[in-house]
């Protein structure tokens, strides 16, 4: 941000080409608009939008003169950093592909095993924790001796919510897990949290209504 601001200031103060100055000002305004939008939405998580944002910053901060020559160390460090970031991006892409494969598995042991592999290899994926938690919940709900599975479901869903605290669907699944474990008050609180986070979600509304009916309440 400091480098962009310095380059833009230099361009606007000392530049002589009105077209280049206008381009820099317009690019900066567009980048600010994208940044403000990102405060309330996820647009910079879309690669195309992030690339457009980076391009706008480059246009806004383009120097008026050729950059001075640098030694060999700086390009090598830059290349090493970019390679490390590329490797991390590849690891995250592999996690997304593994998660998609796990979600395609039929409910039951196969989905649970696939979700378990994703969680162990990509623990940063909240969706993987939720998928494994939902699989444990299904197993615990169906089995008369499902207390351990319900305990694992509660732990997995709690971890998913630590990674994504405002995830209404995960709160609803945690509510069902608590209800299955006999914690009616905890289920009430979790369903209330889910409804507050996403009050227009029809599926959550139906789930909460079913919970109230099963609990014998209005």
Buried (B, 14 or more C-beta within 10 A) or exposed (E): EEEBEEBBEBBBEEBEEEEBBEBBBEBBEBBEEBBEEBEEEEBBEEEEBBEBBEEBBEBBBBEBEEEEEEEEEEEEEEEEEEEEEEEEEEEEEEBBEBBEEBBEBEEEEEBBEBBBBBBEEBEEBBBBBBBBBBBBBBBBBEEEEBEEBBBBBBBBBBBBBEBEEEBBBBBBBBBBBBBBBEBBEBBBBBBEBBBEBBEEBEEBBEBBEEBEEEEEEE
